[in-house]
Amino acid sequence: MVADYCLALWLWGRFGEYEPFRVTPRSAFRWLNQFSDPEKRAIAKAVRYLSYVSEHRFVKNLIDRNRALLSKLKQGKVPLTNVIYVSIGEAGSSSHSILNLVRDRAGLQNLGCRFTDGKSYDALSKLTNQLGAGAIVYVDDFAGTGEQFCEEQEQLASYIIGNFSQYYLLHTVCEEALYKIDGNGVTPWQHSIHAKVDRPLHEDSTILTTHERRILRDLCVKIGDGKRDSLGHGSVAASVVFYRNTPDNVPRIFRGGRQQKHYLGLVPRTTDLPKPSIE
């Protein structure tokens, strides 16, 4: 019991600024108290490898990487007026929010950079045809499998007219996504690479014993009602949390059940939380 309280306090200190769900000593203790003692021992070991990226760190890391990218393009004689930043996904996706953040914090409009929505195919075609050459920078916070990005990028590619190098600016990329994105002719431009060995629940990791990992993987399946995403989308078993949301590649044991039914999460993503009632 004392160990549980100590861990709950530690979790509060680590994830207390998480925005979608308020992590407190009480909520952390309630999360831990759902599990048996053998499960808690494995969880206590695994959760210490669940990294948290604060707002300050996130913004600084992303802006620094963007600055390095613009410096590289400038050295390659690419005018900043020929650099096009592109958001991907549907309206309201993380990509749109991150693009707005980078645009404003880095003063990209004052530098003369261009912007377009990845769903505005005609606008991208018209803009690239007008410029003729330059660079396209896709923006997001995280890439797990890289599949969704590559699907959208392949669609966009046919609308790009001229000679444009392509980059994917993001905070963190999983190593399996890294190679997939690069294979699509896009240069990943990330702050950090999330290796398989750094993810406790991943089969390539040795952080947990085989028995401990089996316990937690079975728990994830139970919490996720046997769904395919119990270890996170693509079974990536990611272990990184951003201040603004938890990637859908993170296992259910950390996120909890859908709508937080049956099992509560420590750091549920926005889509895991109950829908707000409107009276």
Secondary structure, DSSP 8 states (H G I E B T S, - for coil): -HHHHHHHHHHHHHHTT-SSS---HHHHHHHHTTS-HHHHHHHHHHHTT-EEE-HHHHHHHHHHHHHHHHHHHHHTT--GGGEEEEE-SSTTSHHHHHHHHHHHHTTHHHHT-EEEETT-HHHHHHHHHHH-EEEEEEE-SEESSSHHHHHHHHHHHTT--SEEEEEEEEEEEEHHHHHHHHHTT-EEEEEEEE-GGG-TTSTT--SS-HHHHHHHHHHHHHHTTT-TTTTSGGG----EEETTB--TTS-HHHH-SGGG-SS--SS--GGGS------
